[in-house]
Amino acid sequence: MPTKVVLGAQWGDEGKAKVVDYLTMGADLVVRYQGGANAGHTVKVGDTTFVFHMIPSGIMHPGTVCVVGNGVVVDPEALLQEADELQTKGISTAGRLFISHHAHVVMPYHKLLDQLAEVGRGSDKIGTTGRGIGPCYRDKVERGQGVRVVDMLDPEHLRQRLQVVITAKNELLRRLYDHAPLEAAPIIESYLGYAERLRPYIADTSLLLNEALDQGKTVLCEGAQGTLLDIDHGTYPFVTSSNTTAGGACTGTGIGPTRIDQIIGVTKAYTTRVGNGPFPTELLDQTGERIREVGHEYGATTGRSRRCGWFDAPILRLSARINGLTSLALTRLDVLDTFPQLKLCTGYQLEDRVLNDFPLDPRALEKCVPIYEEVEGWNTPTTEVRRFGDLPAPARHYVERIAQLSRTPISLISVGPERDSTIEV
């Protein structure tokens, strides 16, 4: 059962794409299982840097088959732009990229409704990217107005379907937001064009993946966002609209849970968060700003600056429990190379109580004060290190302490953005 799941163990932006890219060297197929163009996965190979929003990160490896699973909401425009950009860099998607016929399609009205709803929340904004992800998932769950990739295979059906749905969405725009209606004809013609270009990629990807596993091939499942953005288990309402946790890998690909044998959680050596919501270890001082600048902590999708803080062990214990993590991939260790002292959050003080576990009530989380353990920094560059034993002693202690506090072994350590800046433990 050679199937691995790689997912974010924090609030997203953990460096999953680099880990997926590295592990793809031992994989035949890579599959995205949830989220949409709100993801921003950055891979650097040599002098080439690419930011993926729709296509799995494994596409950078010649010969690897990449799959967009049924749990993803597909933005055809974004996906085709990525395919075109890959082509200009000498990377072909022909015969290597497949899109689930059951995936739902992001439409222009989804993006507009997403943006209008966020503006309407005023001071209660949740920090959406405005890419239409939530409204598309809402249509999927409500069942009445969802458009699936399979609908794009029949031009006349797609034309009729979009005419009905756009009429309904225009009524919603008028009544709820007093917004001018969208013109149906340009949207329909654009999506008929996308449909023709996407046709060669559309497949029964659950069947494709399971047949590959039956043949003994290896599959790598790539998650987007992070555990604490999961719609069920995250810091609701400051979450995304899909299941970012390990269970989502099964429902979002059509691979049964008994076929998965490794679940790798990706975590930074510190903690970051984009958008609103509670963040106990956030540093609103020069240290937080320094982490942001050294780590170039700006969103690949939105360009927004990320909030930065010390490593939070209760978060990782939650991730380990919910996902059944078999190991951790620790990224951005090199960002901490110049800090003389570091802190690790081991628990929280909530009024007169000490909490060892992460509270999922955001009102309680907002009142939590982190309990820190201070450790020595190493003040030595680590970017050229390729063996765990060659790390400075304080760095090894820091890594080992993270494993102890997280109750999860560490299998990989990233000390730079390049593919080979990786230590196997």
Residue, then its C-alpha position, 0 to 999 in steps of 0.5 A: m500500500p505505497t500511499k503517502v499523504v502530505l498535509g499542513a500541520q499548522w495554519g497553512d504556508e508550512g512549505k508543503a510544496k517543497v516537501v511534496d517536490y522532494l518526496t515525488m522523487g519516490a512517487d509515480l503519481v501525485v494528487r491534490y485532494q482539496g482546496g482550490a486556487n486559494a492555495g499557493h505552493t512554491v517550488k524552487v529547482g535550480d534557477t526555476t521558481f514556480v508557484f502552483h495554485m491548482i496543479p500538483s507540485g509533483i509536475m516538476h518531475p518529468g514522468t510523474v503523473c499528476v491528478v487534481g482530485n474530486g475534492v478540489v474546486v477547479d478554477p479552469e482559467a487558473l489551471l490553464q494559465e499554470a499549464d501554459e506557464l509550465q509549457t513556457k518553462g519546458i514542462s509539458t502537462a500532456g498525458r501527465l495531468f488528469i482532472s477528476h470528472h467529479a470535481h466542482v468548477v469555480m465560476p466568476y459569480h463565485k469569486l464575486l460573491d466571495q468578495l462581496a460577502e467579505v466586504g459585508r462582514g465589516s470588522d468580522k472578516i474571516g480573511t478569505t482570498g476572494r478566489g470563490i472557494g467558499p461559494c463554490y463548495r457551498d453550491k456543491v453541498e447545496r446540490g442545486q447549482g453546482v457545476r462539475v467538470v463532467d458537465m463541461l464534456d457536453p457543450e449544449h448541456l453546459r450552455q443550458r446549465l450555466q444560463v439557469v445558474i447565472t440567472a439565479k445568481n444574478e437574482l441573488l446579487r440583486r436582492l442581497y447586494d444590490h449589485a448589477p447582474l452578470e452578463a451570461a453570454p461572455i461567461i458561457e462562451s469563456y467556459l465553453g472554450y475552457a471545456e475544449r482545452l480541458r477535455p483531454y485532461i478529464a478522467d475518472t481519477s478514482l479509478l486511475l489512482n486505484e488501478a495504479l495502486d493495484q499495479g504497485k505504483t506509489v501515490l503521493c497525496e498533496g494537501a492544501q492549507g493546514t490542519l487548523l484551517d480544516i472546516d471541521h477541526g480548525t479555528y472556526p469560523f477562521v477556516t477554509s471550506s474543505n477538509t484539510t486533514a488526512g480524512g480529506a485525502c480519502t474523500g477527495t481522491g477516491i482512495g480508501p483509507t486502508r490504502i494509506d500507510q504514511i501521513i506526513g505533517v509539514t510544520k515550520a520551525y516557528t508558527t505563521r498565520v495569514g488572515n484573521g483569527p486567534f494566534p496565541t504565540e504571535l509576536l507583535d514586536q521586532t522579533g516577529e518582524r525579523i522572522r517575517e523578513v528573514g523568512h520572506e513570510y508573504g503569501a504566495t497567493t495574495g501577497r499578504s504579510r503573514r503573522c509570525g510567532w514562536f513554535d506552538a506544540p499544542i497545535l502540533r499535538l492536535s495535528a498529530r491526533i486528528n491526522g494520525l501523523t506518522s512523522l513530521a517534516l520540519t521546514r524553515l529551520d534555517v530562518l532561525d539561524t541568527f536568533p540567539q534565544l528561541k522559545l517553544c510554547t509547551g501549553y497555555q495559561l487560560e485564566d486559572r487553568v493550565l492547558n496542555d491541549f489546543p482549545l477549539d473554542p476561538r473565544a477561549l483561544e483568544k484568552c490563552v497566554p502561551i507558556y514558554e520554554e526558552v532554548e539556546g539558539w545556534n548562531t550558525p548557518t545551516t543551509e549547507v548541512r545535509r546530515f542531522g549529525d552535522l547540525p549545531a548541537p543547539a539546533r539538534h536539541y531544538v529539533e529533538r525537543i519539537a519531536q518530543l513536544s509534538r509526540t511525533p518523530i521527525s523524518l525530514i528537515s528543510v534548511g533552504p528553499e532548494r530541493d536538495s536543501t533537505i536533511e533526512v532524519 
